[in-house]
Amino acid sequence: MGGANKMVVKWLMNRLFNPSKLFIMNLKRTFGAILTVLGIIGLIYTGVQIIQHTGAATTLIVVGLIAIIFFFTGISLVRNTKDEA
């Protein structure tokens, strides 16, 4: 067997007997998407409460900061996770 064939066989064996790597990558992307959606929901909630003047300032600041953290963390997880389909 040539060197290229050995590399292909090694790659196939790694994919067949090590599916956890692929599962973890998809799990990271899924978790990133969930965090992004939660961040968007938190930002919309904060915006609506600010416009309606119905929330306490401290509560809105905390919810807004958590929403921003969720949003940017989710975006970075989705962007920085390699797609190994």
Residue frames as a rotation matrix with the C-alpha (Angstrom) as fourth column:
MET 1
0.580 0.814 0.000 0.00
0.814 -0.580 0.000 0.00
0.000 0.000 -1.000 0.00
GLY 2
-0.172 -0.633 0.755 1.28
0.587 -0.681 -0.438 3.46
0.792 0.368 0.488 -0.87
GLY 3
-0.884 -0.278 -0.375 1.67
0.467 -0.492 -0.735 6.34
0.019 -0.825 0.565 1.55
ALA 4
-0.739 0.664 0.114 -1.48
-0.609 -0.731 0.308 8.08
0.288 0.159 0.944 0.32
ASN 5
0.004 0.756 -0.655 -3.55
-0.144 0.648 0.748 4.91
0.990 0.092 0.111 0.76
LYS 6
-0.414 -0.218 -0.884 -2.29
0.777 0.422 -0.468 4.47
0.475 -0.880 -0.005 4.32
MET 7
-0.998 0.045 -0.050 -3.28
-0.016 -0.877 -0.481 8.04
-0.066 -0.479 0.875 5.11
VAL 8
-0.384 0.915 -0.120 -6.79
-0.676 -0.190 0.712 7.49
0.629 0.355 0.692 3.71
VAL 9
0.030 0.367 -0.930 -7.21
0.329 0.875 0.356 4.25
0.944 -0.316 -0.094 5.68
LYS 10
-0.713 -0.359 -0.602 -5.96
0.678 -0.131 -0.723 5.96
0.181 -0.924 0.337 8.85
TRP 11
-0.897 0.422 0.131 -8.37
-0.429 -0.903 -0.024 8.87
0.108 -0.078 0.991 8.31
LEU 12
-0.098 0.904 -0.416 -11.31
-0.461 0.329 0.824 6.50
0.882 0.272 0.384 7.74
MET 13
-0.140 -0.005 -0.990 -10.47
0.652 0.752 -0.096 4.44
0.745 -0.659 -0.103 10.83
ASN 14
-0.944 -0.230 -0.235 -10.23
0.328 -0.627 -0.706 7.61
0.015 -0.744 0.668 12.89
ARG 15
-0.648 0.758 0.073 -13.65
-0.701 -0.631 0.331 8.74
0.298 0.163 0.941 11.68
LEU 16
0.035 0.697 -0.716 -15.30
-0.214 0.705 0.676 5.35
0.976 0.129 0.174 12.15
PHE 17
0.131 -0.055 -0.990 -13.92
0.752 0.656 0.063 4.61
0.646 -0.753 0.128 15.60
ASN 18
-0.701 -0.322 -0.636 -13.71
0.669 -0.607 -0.429 8.15
-0.248 -0.726 0.641 16.99
PRO 19
-0.155 0.718 0.678 -17.13
0.711 -0.396 0.582 9.71
0.686 0.572 -0.449 16.31
SER 20
0.333 0.301 -0.894 -16.99
0.903 -0.374 0.210 11.66
-0.271 -0.877 -0.397 19.59
LYS 21
-0.687 -0.639 -0.346 -14.89
0.488 -0.758 0.431 14.38
-0.538 0.127 0.833 17.93
LEU 22
-0.781 0.470 0.411 -17.65
0.267 -0.344 0.900 15.03
0.564 0.813 0.143 15.38
PHE 23
0.181 0.891 -0.416 -20.32
0.819 0.098 0.566 14.88
0.545 -0.443 -0.712 18.09
ILE 24
-0.032 -0.261 -0.965 -18.48
0.836 -0.536 0.117 17.43
-0.547 -0.803 0.235 20.24
MET 25
-0.945 -0.324 0.033 -18.11
0.281 -0.758 0.588 19.83
-0.165 0.565 0.808 17.30
ASN 26
-0.424 0.864 0.272 -21.82
0.330 -0.133 0.935 19.64
0.843 0.486 -0.229 16.53
LEU 27
0.262 0.498 -0.827 -22.62
0.947 0.033 0.319 20.03
0.186 -0.866 -0.463 20.23
LYS 28
-0.518 -0.531 -0.671 -20.53
0.631 -0.767 0.119 23.22
-0.577 -0.362 0.732 20.39
ARG 29
-0.948 0.188 0.255 -22.28
0.093 -0.605 0.791 24.68
0.303 0.774 0.556 17.35
THR 30
-0.059 0.982 -0.180 -25.70
0.570 0.181 0.801 23.77
0.819 -0.055 -0.571 18.76
PHE 31
0.141 0.047 -0.989 -24.84
0.965 -0.228 0.127 25.27
-0.220 -0.972 -0.078 22.15
GLY 32
-0.832 -0.497 -0.246 -23.56
0.409 -0.849 0.333 28.39
-0.375 0.177 0.910 20.38
ALA 33
-0.669 0.660 0.342 -26.83
0.181 -0.301 0.936 28.73
0.721 0.688 0.082 18.47
ILE 34
0.240 0.771 -0.589 -28.85
0.824 0.159 0.544 28.33
0.513 -0.616 -0.597 21.68
LEU 35
-0.202 -0.394 -0.897 -26.76
0.829 -0.556 0.058 30.97
-0.521 -0.732 0.439 23.47
THR 36
-0.971 -0.166 0.172 -27.16
0.237 -0.761 0.604 33.33
0.030 0.627 0.778 20.52
VAL 37
-0.269 0.950 0.158 -30.95
0.358 -0.053 0.932 32.95
0.894 0.307 -0.326 20.50
LEU 38
0.313 0.358 -0.880 -31.13
0.944 -0.013 0.330 33.45
0.106 -0.934 -0.342 24.27
GLY 39
-0.593 -0.610 -0.526 -29.00
0.635 -0.756 0.161 36.58
-0.496 -0.239 0.835 23.92
ILE 40
-0.853 0.343 0.394 -31.29
0.154 -0.555 0.817 37.95
0.499 0.758 0.421 21.22
ILE 41
0.141 0.951 -0.277 -34.36
0.629 0.130 0.767 37.26
0.765 -0.282 -0.579 23.36
GLY 42
0.100 -0.175 -0.979 -32.71
0.952 -0.271 0.146 39.00
-0.291 -0.947 0.139 26.35
LEU 43
-0.879 -0.461 -0.123 -31.75
0.395 -0.847 0.356 42.03
-0.268 0.265 0.926 24.25
ILE 44
-0.526 0.773 0.355 -35.28
0.221 -0.280 0.934 42.33
0.822 0.570 -0.024 22.84
TYR 45
0.321 0.646 -0.692 -36.76
0.847 0.131 0.516 42.04
0.424 -0.752 -0.505 26.34
THR 46
-0.273 -0.522 -0.808 -34.39
0.818 -0.569 0.090 44.71
-0.507 -0.636 0.582 27.66
GLY 47
-0.959 -0.105 0.262 -35.16
0.251 -0.741 0.622 47.02
0.128 0.663 0.738 24.75
VAL 48
-0.158 0.980 0.122 -38.92
0.409 -0.047 0.911 46.67
0.899 0.193 -0.394 25.19
GLN 49
0.343 0.273 -0.899 -38.68
0.937 -0.028 0.349 47.32
0.071 -0.962 -0.265 28.93
ILE 50
-0.632 -0.615 -0.472 -36.53
0.622 -0.765 0.164 50.42
-0.462 -0.190 0.866 28.38
ILE 51
-0.844 0.346 0.410 -38.95
0.159 -0.568 0.808 51.82
0.512 0.747 0.424 25.79
GLN 52
0.129 0.983 -0.131 -41.99
0.400 0.069 0.914 51.17
0.908 -0.170 -0.384 28.01
HIS 53
-0.433 -0.399 0.809 -40.25
-0.519 -0.623 -0.585 52.52
0.737 -0.673 0.063 31.14
THR 54
0.615 0.788 0.024 -41.60
-0.510 0.374 0.774 49.60
0.602 -0.488 0.632 33.16
GLY 55
0.586 -0.434 -0.684 -38.48
0.569 0.821 -0.033 47.91
0.576 -0.370 0.729 34.57
ALA 56
0.873 -0.409 -0.266 -36.16
0.043 -0.478 0.877 48.86
-0.486 -0.778 -0.399 37.39
ALA 57
0.667 -0.650 -0.364 -32.84
-0.727 -0.457 -0.513 50.22
0.167 0.607 -0.777 36.14
THR 58
-0.219 -0.801 0.557 -30.71
-0.864 0.425 0.271 47.65
-0.453 -0.422 -0.785 37.98
THR 59
0.174 0.380 0.908 -32.72
0.031 0.920 -0.391 44.72
-0.984 0.096 0.148 36.65
LEU 60
0.972 0.232 -0.041 -32.55
-0.020 -0.093 -0.995 45.99
-0.235 0.968 -0.086 33.10
ILE 61
0.348 -0.921 -0.177 -28.79
-0.935 -0.328 -0.132 46.54
0.063 0.211 -0.975 33.32
VAL 62
-0.315 -0.460 0.830 -28.21
-0.583 0.784 0.213 43.02
-0.749 -0.417 -0.515 34.63
VAL 63
0.446 0.556 0.702 -30.50
0.236 0.683 -0.691 41.39
-0.863 0.474 0.173 32.05
GLY 64
0.944 -0.095 -0.315 -28.96
-0.323 -0.456 -0.829 43.46
-0.065 0.885 -0.461 29.27
LEU 65
0.050 -0.998 0.040 -25.38
-0.990 -0.044 0.137 42.57
-0.135 -0.047 -0.990 30.26
ILE 66
-0.247 -0.080 0.966 -26.18
-0.226 0.974 0.023 38.86
-0.942 -0.213 -0.259 30.54
ALA 67
0.749 0.589 0.303 -27.91
0.187 0.251 -0.950 39.01
-0.636 0.768 0.078 27.15
ILE 68
0.700 -0.572 -0.428 -24.88
-0.711 -0.504 -0.490 40.68
0.065 0.647 -0.759 25.57
ILE 69
-0.291 -0.825 0.484 -22.55
-0.830 0.470 0.302 38.05
-0.477 -0.313 -0.821 27.07
PHE 70
0.072 0.406 0.911 -24.79
0.103 0.906 -0.411 35.21
-0.992 0.123 0.024 25.82
PHE 71
0.919 0.363 -0.156 -25.07
-0.088 -0.199 -0.976 36.75
-0.385 0.910 -0.151 22.37
PHE 72
0.468 -0.801 -0.372 -21.37
-0.870 -0.344 -0.354 37.31
0.156 0.490 -0.858 21.76
THR 73
-0.361 -0.554 0.750 -20.36
-0.657 0.722 0.217 33.98
-0.662 -0.415 -0.625 23.35
GLY 74
0.350 0.588 0.730 -22.81
0.157 0.731 -0.664 32.13
-0.924 0.347 0.163 21.11
ILE 75
0.937 -0.038 -0.348 -21.63
-0.338 -0.361 -0.869 33.96
-0.093 0.932 -0.351 18.00
SER 76
0.062 -0.995 -0.074 -17.98
-0.998 -0.063 0.005 33.19
-0.010 0.074 -0.997 18.78
LEU 77
-0.231 -0.097 0.968 -18.76
-0.328 0.945 0.016 29.50
-0.916 -0.314 -0.250 19.42
VAL 78
0.717 0.559 0.416 -20.50
0.215 0.391 -0.895 29.18
-0.663 0.731 0.161 16.07
ARG 79
0.854 -0.391 -0.343 -17.77
-0.513 -0.527 -0.677 31.09
0.084 0.755 -0.651 14.20
ASN 80
0.002 -0.987 0.160 -14.74
-1.000 -0.004 -0.012 29.42
0.012 -0.160 -0.987 15.77
THR 81
0.069 0.061 0.996 -15.94
-0.312 0.949 -0.037 25.81
-0.948 -0.308 0.085 15.66
LYS 82
-0.759 -0.424 -0.494 -14.63
-0.595 0.142 0.791 23.97
-0.265 0.895 -0.360 12.60
ASP 83
0.417 0.905 -0.082 -17.24
-0.829 0.342 -0.442 22.30
-0.372 0.253 0.893 10.43
GLU 84
-0.721 -0.690 0.069 -16.24
-0.629 0.693 0.353 18.65
-0.292 0.211 -0.933 10.08
ALA 85
0.334 0.939 0.083 -19.16
-0.749 0.318 -0.581 17.24
-0.572 0.132 0.809 8.13
